Amino acid sequence: MDPHASRPTGSPGTEANLAIAASRLIPQVRAASEECERLRRMPVAVVEALAKAGLLQMYLPRAMGGPEVAPLVAFRAIEEISSASGSIGWCTMIATAVSSSMGWLDVEVGRAIAGTPADARLAGSIRPQGRARPVDDGYRIDGHWDFASGINHARWVLCPSILWDADKPMRTAAGAPRTRSFLIPAQAVTIEDTWHVLGLRGTGSHDFTARDVLVAESYSFTHAEPPRQTSPLYDPRLYLTWVWTATAGNAMGIARGALADFADLAAHKATTTTTTLLRDRPLVQARIAEAEAMLSGARAYLVSAVDELWTRANAGERDLDAPIVQARLAITHGMHEAARSVDLVFHAAGTNAIYDKNRLERHFRDIHVALQHGAALPAHMEAAGQALLGLRPAEPGW
């Protein structure tokens, strides 16, 4: 009997277990951050610890042995890990985000991918950069994908592709290319060493290629089709909001770590021009207060908005327009406010902040790379504004 089968979604026990697990891993994550940066990927010991704690598959359906937690449970766990290492938190977030795609697969296929007991280690890309050609026993996949965070430790890789018929792409009734996403064993793809970047260096977000890989149709899905699982976690209109809630957890965790490390720095550092400690200077005191209010206010907005949407979706409400707008707006706003709070303390630290021996320097680099994620795009602000003015946003998920 599956020990996870009776676990309710986001139950207090599950939330407590993941929160405790994330908290207990903080010393190991912090100690591994330098090695992670140097390797440009997560160290094996950290991967194993995260996997054992269930933190790499938080959105995996219960029916497949996963925890299937509520979005704010994942948010808090990722926030905790990210405060100690932006890169390790990012990989935790990405693996959790990809695990939500399993809600579109048959249970038996999902169990084959996750294993027993479930230990899904997933990576991949969101861009349809492959070609999928239908054959009698499935599809033949070729392609080159980018930004596959965590691919070095992944066992399965998500490969979105455009469907091709002979020498031309298939198209929808609206004329857009038809796409489908495929789960491919990691050993069937080739990793290209491309991740040489400004921040989030330890995420191993390399490119990868696949050449003539046969994939059964049952190992593929499209979000245009109904999910196999019925939880609101896999609702076609809402799933992106839940995935990006986890993304915001990474950004806010990085910011929380930056504020904590700045406070530690301020307690014992002066500058070359004065012996007065940073913490004793009025301007520095004002800056950390501003940063705290900025980050805490944005976090409170996000938690409130996501909680309301999740509660109403679970209650079966159909009119979710208003809570979707608030949740989507809170996510994008929260990521930008997290970056602004880091900027405040980075500049308040003066030249102390520019040395790579100082953790604040890494938080600064990491948060600005995290802000390049699709969840933080200014277009979401435009869409939210359209909705608040009574218009229908063109973006999906609103």
C-alpha angles and dihedrals in degrees: 000000000000108000091207097051097091095044110117117227110272093355116177090248093055092045092049092048094052094043091050091045092051092047093049091051094056096093091049093045093048092047091051096048095094093048090046090054092048096046092042087224139064115284113248094243091056092048090053092048093050092046093049090052092051092242096128095061107036094141095045108125118258088231087066094047096267131130096243091198129188114266095252090054089058090043093056095045093049091045090054095050092043093055088066097038127005091200096050090044090050092053089048089052095047094049090050092048093051091047088065089067089069088076088078095056132083112267093242092052090048091051090050089053097043098039129212116312088028114256105158112179106184137174136156145121134288094212119095095232098142135083118232117194117191115236132172095271100036132293137326110224129205127166155114118242132184139208097034098165113201095011092138091069098032123116095192129030129208111226116185110199143178114244114239131200109200105306101348138061119256114242138209123238087267091055098252120133113267112241137192133180122229132199109220127181109257092235089063094063132066120231117219117207099236104130104110103134150144101255142003084041094161096061097087090221094173130160119254138193137209126200123199095328115173113224125182114234090240088066091060139069145169126218087227087074124072114266119249091228120069102209116115084240087080099037107137091228096044108034093088090055090054092047092050091046084066090048090054088051089062093050094046092046091053089050093048090052090049093053092048093048091046091053089052091048093047091055094064109016131088125168137251092265101050140019093220109117116243092242091059095057118097094219092052091048090053093048096054090046090053091047092049093049091046095051097039093047093051091046092051090051092050095047092048095046096044092045092053093049092047092048094049093045091052090050088059097247114164101195099075100144097111098045091045090055092050094047095046091046092047092053096053093039091048094054092051093046089050089056092047091052090053091049091054096055094038091059092040088059091060118197090346088077098058099068117095089222085070115081090214089070090058094046088053093052094042097050093051092051090046088054089064089069117113091247090069099048115136087230088076089061089053091049092049090050091051091052093047089053093053098261127125111245115230092218117099120252097039 
